[in-house]
Amino acid sequence: GVPAALIDTHGAVSEPVALAMAQGVLERAGADITVAVTGVAGPSGGSAHKPVGTVWFAWATAAGAHAECRVFPGDRSAVREATVRHALAGVLARSVPL
């Protein structure tokens, strides 16, 4: 549900796209919290502005959304593992105790 114009304007690996992804899932899934990830895991695809390892995260809840960017070192596997760990840590940090 991310508008193509948003991707055209900012690129797929960007804060606005990550936020749109997280908010879109929140609206559609009926979840309490969502996380979205978009990045360049490598080994190719990086640029001077968005090098390999660049990952945008966004978390959304009914209270609002938050996005942040990280650049992880290592090969594709290391970037993907660090991404999953950071995404889940963000979910835990924003979760309401049961």
Buried (B, 14 or more C-beta within 10 A) or exposed (E): EBEEEBBEEBBBBBBBBBBBBBBBBBEEEEEEBBBBBBBBBBEEEBEEEBEBBBBBBBBBBEEEBBBEBBBBEBEBEBBBEBBEEBBEEBBEEBEEEE
